[in-house]
Amino acid sequence: MTSQQLPLALRWPRRQRFEHFHAGENAAALEALRAAAGSASAPWVFVAGPLGSGRTHLLIAACQAAIDEGRTAQYLPLAGLRGSRADAIRGMAGSDVLAIDDLDSVAGEADAEHALFDTFNRYRAEGCTLLFAATAAPATLGIALPDLRSRLGSLTQAVLKPLGDEQRRQVLREQAAGRGIELDDTVLDWLFAHHARDLGALLDLLDTLDRASLAAQRRVTVPFLRSLLKE
């Protein structure tokens, strides 16, 4: 059994579910992916957005939602593959839903593009669901194969906008409060000035803060945060 075929619940944190996605201005994208996960008759979706906008979160959430509906699902992150990515793409078969992430990483790679084109046609013929995610829309992604570019462009386009700083601060406050942690403005100001601002990285840090503050029996302050990040 490959890593892509392992049950998602064993491979991904439960935070990467639809109910944990903070939509902001991305409610339409969320609903499009929710529909595609639940029904083979729903339109396929192409998700575009910059780093930290929630692309991977939504693809994994869609796979889990499909499994919850009794469908089979697989997730393929192209950027993290070793060896032939064309072979890896062609090897992903037999599931009701296939979510392909990091499509920009194979743009201009002829073998991989042809493999994606063949997979697209096979899934369409079999009545299954394909979902895609990349940093940009198909027309500006640098895909060389015209037929693939055309097919991707025909999908429902979900363009993600990252949450603003104030929205991220509010999410962090709420998540921290649910763990019994108080994050005051001084701590948040320091955190946003010295740490990656994408929400996924911030929530990962919150997990670390939760464990560290419990172990040290200390409240979260700037000196505590500074010491933790140095370690």
C-alpha positions in Angstrom: 0.0 0.0 0.0 1.5 3.4 -1.0 1.3 6.5 1.1 -1.3 7.9 -1.3 -3.5 5.0 -0.6 -3.4 5.1 3.2 -6.6 6.2 4.9 -6.6 9.9 5.1 -7.4 9.9 8.8 -4.1 8.2 9.4 -2.0 10.6 7.4 -3.5 14.1 7.9 -4.4 16.2 10.9 -8.1 16.4 11.6 -7.8 20.2 11.3 -7.7 19.8 7.5 -11.5 19.3 7.2 -14.1 21.6 5.7 -15.5 22.5 9.1 -12.0 23.8 10.1 -11.5 25.9 6.9 -11.8 29.6 7.7 -13.5 30.7 4.5 -13.4 34.5 4.7 -14.0 35.6 1.0 -13.7 32.0 -0.2 -17.1 30.6 0.7 -17.9 29.9 -3.0 -14.7 27.8 -3.4 -15.6 25.9 -0.2 -19.1 25.1 -1.5 -17.9 24.0 -4.9 -15.4 21.5 -3.4 -18.0 20.3 -0.9 -20.4 19.6 -3.8 -17.7 17.8 -5.9 -16.7 15.6 -3.0 -20.3 14.5 -2.4 -21.5 13.7 -5.9 -20.1 12.4 -9.1 -22.5 14.6 -11.0 -21.1 17.9 -9.5 -18.7 20.0 -11.6 -15.0 19.3 -11.2 -13.0 22.1 -9.6 -9.7 23.8 -10.2 -8.4 25.7 -7.1 -5.9 28.5 -7.6 -4.3 30.6 -4.9 -1.0 31.6 -3.4 0.9 29.8 -0.7 -1.0 29.8 2.5 -4.4 30.4 0.9 -5.7 27.0 1.9 -5.4 25.0 -1.4 -4.1 21.8 0.2 -6.5 22.1 3.1 -9.4 22.1 0.8 -8.2 19.2 -1.4 -7.6 17.0 1.7 -10.9 18.1 3.2 -12.7 17.1 -0.1 -11.1 13.7 0.0 -12.2 13.1 3.6 -15.7 14.4 2.8 -15.9 12.0 -0.1 -14.8 9.1 2.2 -17.5 10.1 4.7 -20.1 9.9 1.8 -18.9 6.3 1.1 -16.8 7.2 -1.9 -13.1 6.3 -2.3 -10.5 9.1 -2.6 -6.8 9.7 -3.1 -4.6 12.7 -2.8 -1.6 13.3 -5.0 0.9 16.1 -4.1 3.0 16.5 -7.3 5.6 18.8 -5.8 6.6 16.2 -3.2 7.0 13.2 -5.6 10.3 11.5 -6.4 11.1 9.7 -9.6 8.8 9.9 -12.6 5.8 12.1 -11.9 4.2 10.9 -15.1 4.3 7.3 -13.8 2.9 8.4 -10.5 0.0 10.2 -12.2 -0.8 7.2 -14.4 -0.7 4.9 -11.4 -3.5 6.8 -9.6 -6.5 4.9 -10.6 -9.5 3.1 -9.2 -10.8 5.8 -6.8 -14.0 7.8 -7.0 -12.2 11.1 -6.2 -8.6 12.0 -7.1 -7.3 15.4 -5.8 -4.1 16.5 -7.6 -2.1 19.2 -5.8 0.8 21.4 -6.9 -0.1 21.3 -10.6 2.2 24.2 -11.3 5.2 22.0 -10.4 4.8 19.9 -13.6 3.8 22.8 -16.0 5.9 22.4 -19.2 6.9 18.8 -18.3 5.7 16.9 -21.4 5.4 13.4 -20.0 3.6 14.6 -16.9 1.2 16.8 -18.9 0.3 13.9 -21.2 -0.3 11.7 -18.1 -2.6 14.4 -16.7 -4.4 14.6 -20.0 -4.9 10.8 -20.1 -6.0 10.7 -16.5 -8.5 13.6 -17.1 -10.1 11.7 -20.0 -10.1 8.4 -18.1 -11.8 9.8 -15.1 -14.4 11.7 -17.2 -15.2 8.4 -19.1 -15.6 6.5 -15.8 -17.8 9.1 -14.2 -15.4 9.8 -11.4 -14.3 13.2 -9.9 -11.0 15.0 -10.4 -9.9 18.0 -8.4 -6.9 20.2 -9.1 -4.9 22.9 -7.2 -2.1 25.2 -8.3 -0.7 28.7 -7.6 -2.4 30.2 -10.7 -5.3 29.6 -13.1 -4.7 27.2 -16.0 -4.3 29.9 -18.7 -1.4 31.4 -16.8 0.2 28.3 -15.4 2.6 27.6 -18.2 1.0 24.4 -19.4 2.3 23.6 -22.8 -0.2 20.9 -23.9 -3.1 22.9 -25.5 -5.7 20.2 -25.0 -4.9 19.9 -21.3 -4.9 23.6 -20.8 -8.3 23.8 -22.4 -9.8 21.0 -20.3 -8.5 22.5 -17.1 -9.9 25.9 -18.1 -13.3 24.4 -18.6 -13.6 23.4 -14.9 -15.2 25.4 -12.2 -12.5 28.0 -11.2 -12.1 28.6 -7.5 -9.7 31.5 -6.9 -8.7 31.7 -3.2 -7.9 34.9 -1.4 -5.7 34.6 1.8 -7.2 35.8 5.0 -6.1 39.3 6.0 -3.9 39.8 9.1 -6.8 40.8 11.3 -8.8 37.7 10.2 -5.8 35.5 11.0 -5.4 37.1 14.4 -9.0 36.4 15.2 -8.7 32.8 14.1 -5.7 32.4 16.3 -7.4 34.0 19.3 -10.4 31.7 18.9 -8.3 28.6 18.4 -6.1 29.5 21.4 -9.1 30.2 23.6 -10.5 26.8 22.8 -7.3 25.4 24.3 -7.4 27.6 27.3 -4.6 29.9 26.0 -4.8 33.6 26.1 -3.0 35.4 23.2 -2.9 39.1 23.9 -2.1 41.8 21.4 1.5 42.1 22.4 2.1 38.4 21.8 0.2 38.5 18.4 2.1 41.6 17.3 5.5 39.9 18.0 4.3 36.6 16.4 3.2 38.3 13.2 6.5 40.2 13.0 8.8 37.2 13.6 7.0 34.1 12.1 5.4 33.0 8.9 2.0 34.6 8.5 0.1 31.9 6.5 -2.6 30.4 8.7 -1.4 26.8 8.4 2.0 27.6 9.8 0.5 29.8 12.6 -1.9 27.0 13.6 1.0 24.5 13.6 2.9 26.9 15.9 -0.2 27.1 18.1 -0.1 23.3 18.5 3.6 23.6 19.7 2.7 26.5 22.0 -0.1 24.4 23.6 2.2 21.5 24.4 5.1 23.7 25.5 3.0 25.9 27.8 1.4 22.9 29.4 4.7 21.2 30.0 6.3 24.4 31.4 3.1 25.4 33.3 3.6 28.9 31.9 1.3 31.4 30.2 2.2 32.5 26.7 4.3 35.7 26.8 6.7 37.3 24.3 9.8 36.0 26.3 8.3 32.5 26.4 7.5 32.6 22.7 11.0 34.0 21.8 12.6 31.2 23.8 10.5 28.5 22.2 11.2 29.7 18.7 14.9 29.8 19.4 14.8 26.2 20.4 
